Amino acid sequence: KGKLERAIELCAADMNEFTNFMSNRYETMRFVSDMINEMHPFTEGRKDLVRKFLGRMPKNRMRMFAVSYAELTEGDRKTVDAFARNYTRYDLGLEVYVGLPVELKEFVKFFHLKKRPSTLASFASERPTERKKILLVLQALRWSTYRVRS
C-alpha cells in the first residue's frame, strides 16, 4: 500500500523517478507494462470507463481518491470499480429524475461527480445487499480522504 502511494506521488511529480522506482522489481515492471500496453478489448473498455470516471474529478481529489482506493480491501476495490464503470455508462444526459441517496451526497459533492449517474450507478445491482455495500464502501472511501489531504 505504501509503495502504491509513493508511485502515485512520483508519477505526478517526476516521471524519471517514477520509472526508476517502478523498475526495481519484476512485478512492478509488469504492472506498469500491463497498464500502458494494449490489452484485450474487454479489459481496454473497462479501463476506459474508469479513466473517464476519474477524469470528472479535479486532480487533487483524484489523487486523494487513488490513495484511499489503494487502502481498500480487494473486495471493496472491486465494488468501487463496478461503481465507476456504471457511473460512466449512465452518464448519458438522460431525462430521468431520481433522488440521490443520502449516503452518497457527501461522496458526490466531494469528488465533483454528477448526481444522476451516481444514483443510477449505485442502484445498478439487482441485489439489495450489493447496493447497500456500494453505499457503505463509497462512504468509507470518502471519509478516508481526510487522512490523505495534503
N, C-alpha and C positions, 0 to 999 in steps of 0.2 A: 504494500500500500504506500509506504513512504517513497519507494522508487518511482511509482507511477506519478505521484505528486511532484517529485523532483523532475521527472521527464516532462511533465506539462509545463512547469516553470521554465525549464531550459528551452523548450520548443517555442515558447512565447518570447523569450529573451534573446537567445543566440543559437542559431541553427548549427554552427560548428560544434559548440559544446554539447548540444543535443545529440549530434551524430556520434561524437566521441563517447558520450555516456551510454548511448544505446548500443554501441558496437562492442561493449565489454563482454557480453555473454551471447551465446548462440541463440538462446530462447528470445532474448530481446531483439536481436537482429531479425529473426524470423517473424516476430510480431510486427515490427516496423515494415518489413517487406510485404507481409500479408495485408497490412493496412493501406499500403501505397499501390501495389501492383494490382493488375486486373484479376478479378475473381469470377466465380460463376455468376451469371446474370441475376439469379435469385438473391445471392448474397450482395451483389452490387446494388440491386434495387432496395434492399433493406438498409444498406449503408447510406444510400442517397436520401431515403426518408428521414433517417436520424440526422444527417447533415443539414437538411432543410429545417428540421425542428430546432437544432442548435443555432442555426442562422437567424432565428427570430429573436434571440437573446442578445443584449448588449455584451460586449467582450468581457467586461469584468464579472458579469453574472454568469456567463458561460464558463469562466474559469472556476468560480465557486461551485457551479453545478458539477463540473468534471471532477473536482477534488472530492466533493461529498459523494458523488456517484461511485468513485473508486473505493470508498469506505463501506459501501453496502455489501451485503452477502450476495452470492451468485444468484440465488433465487430472487432477491429484491431487484438486482440489476436486470434480470430478465423481465420482471414486471415493468420497470421503468422503460426498458427498450420497447416493449409492446405498446405502452402508452405513447411514447414518442412517435412510433411508426403510425399508430392510429390517429394521433393529432394531425400529422401531415396529410394523411388520407382524407380526413374530414374537414380540412381547411379549404373548402371549395366555394365559399361565399354563398352557401345555401340560405334560403329564407326560412329557416327552421328556428323557432323560438323555444328554447329550453332553458330552465333555470340552472345556473351554476351551483353545484353542491357547496354548501357552506365550508366543507372540509377542503375544498380546492381554492377558495378565494385568495388566501394569502400566497399560495404557490403560484397561481396565475399572475397575480399582481407583482410579486417579487421578480419573477423571471420574464415579465413583459409578454405574456402569451395572450392569445385571443380566447375569449370566454366560450364561444360556441364550439370550436373544435376540441377545446379542453374538456368540455362537458360530454360531448359525443365520444371522445376517446376514453373517458372514464367509465362510460356505460357500454363499451364495445363488447365486453364479455357477457355471455348469457348467464353465467353463474353468479348469484348474489355474493357468494364468499369471495370470488375473484375480484368483483367490483369493490368490495369493502377493502380487500388487500391493496388494490391500486391506490385508493384514497389514503390508507394508512401509510404506505410506503412514500407517497408523494409528500405527505405532511412531514414525515420524518426527514426526508431529503431536504425540504425547505428549511426546517428548523436546525438541521446540522450545518447549514451555511453560516450560522452565527460564529462558529469556531474558525471558519475559513477566511473571514473578511480580512482584508489587508489595508 
